[in-house]
Amino acid sequence: MHRTPIVLTAFGTSTSACATYEVIEQRMRAYYPEHPLVWSFTSQRLRDKSRNQPSAWKSTEEVLVELHQQGYQQAVVQSLHI
């Protein structure tokens, strides 16, 4: 059975604030261990900067399209924008 994926959506960062994202991810995985957890980022500039890296950042739209292609009919999108 497919568990509903959770998409964590953040602006993105090019600083050491990435450590905060890691803490959030660890806690979300602890609270929802059965659910797939994926990230999306809203900053076009930072997504463009990451394109040449092995784990390129994706937009929310890109992530949702990929999840749909994997057979998911719904997802929870949790914004981390403050």
Sequence and secondary structure as in RCSB ss.txt:
>XXXX:A:sequence
MHRTPIVLTAFGTSTSACATYEVIEQRMRAYYPEHPLVWSFTSQRLRDKSRNQPSAWKSTEEVLVELHQQGYQQA
VVQSLHI
>XXXX:A:secstr
     EEEEE   SSTTHHHHHHHHHHHHHH TTS EEEEE  HHHHHHHTTSTT    HHHHHHHHHHTT S  
EEEE   
